[in-house]
Amino acid sequence: MMTALAMGSPGQGGGGATGFLASLLPIAAMIAILWFLLIRPQQKEQQKHKEMVGNLKKGDEVVTVGGVYGKIMALDAEKVSLRIADGVKIDVERGKVQRVLSPHVDEVEAKS
């Protein structure tokens, strides 16, 4: 009887394909979490910035990546000419415009 208990049932193999898939599941879950927490929001932000840069027009007040405030005097496909003070004009790369400032309250009231 002891011999029968010591032998036991034949052991399971390595699990085959089921074991391999089960070991890949946590890795796939981590990749999915990284995608939704890091990569996807960054892609949305890049798309939003690209649309904003594409919609720039003469007269918009903007802020550059370097923190320079100015008003768009002219623009082309690659650069934007900004007036940053009376008689001071600079050219910056179009993609370096960080954001468009909202119109001033008096300008909004004048349009109403």
N, C-alpha and C positions, 0 to 999 in steps of 0.2 A: 504494500500500500504506500509506503514512503517513497518508493521509486516512482510511482504514478504521480504523486504530488510534486515531487522534485522536478519532474519533466515538464509539467504544466502544459498549457496549450501552446501551439506554435505562435511565435511573436509576429506582430504586425511588421510589415516592411517599413521602408522609409516614408510611406504615405503616398508615394507616386506623385501623380500630377496634382492631387488634392493638397498635399503638403507644400508643394512648390507655390501654388496659387495662394494658399493661406499665408505664406511668408511674404509674398508681394503685396498683399492687401494693406498692411500698415504703411508701406512706402508710397503706394498710390494715394492713400488718404493724406499723407503729409504733403505730397505734391499738389493735390487738389486744394488743401488749406492754404498753401503758399500762393497758389494762383489767385484765389479769391481775396486774400488779405493784402497781397503786395503787388502782383503784376497787373491784375485787372484794373484796380483803381489808378495806377500810374498810366496805363494806356488810355483810360478815359480822360485823365487830366491833360495828357499830350494832345489828344484829339480836340479837346476844348480850347487849348492854347492855339492850335493850328487854325481853328475856325476863327478865333478872335483876331489873329494876325491877318488872315485873309479878308476880314471885314473892316480893316482899318480904312479911314477916309480922312481927307483933308479937313482940318479944324478940330479933330479929336484931341483931347488932352490925355497924355499917356505918361506912364512911368516905365523907365528902362530897367533892365536887370541890375544895372549899376546904381540905381536909385535916383537917376536924373529925371526931373519933371520937365515936361515940355509940351508944346502944341505943334501938331503936325502941319507943316507948311507945304510939303510936297512928298510924294512917294512914288516908288517904282517897284519892280518885281523883287529887287534885292535890298534896297535901302530906304530909309525914311529920313527926311530932313525935319529936324525939330528946332523950334525957336524956344530957347531956354531963358532968354532975357532980351531986353530991348537991344536990337542990333547984334545979337549973338545967335548964330545958327550952327547946329552940328548935324552931321550925318551919322546914323547908326544902322546897323544891320537890322533888317525887318524882324527877324526872329528874336532879337534881343529886347523887343518891347514886351514888358512883363504883363501890364494890364492897362486897360482904358479906364480913366477916371469917370465917375458918374457926372452928369452935367450939374452945373451950379444951380442953386435954388432960383436965383434971379433969371437965369436963362430959361428954366422950365416955366416960370411964371410968365415970361415974355411970350413964350410960344402958345400959352393957353388963351 
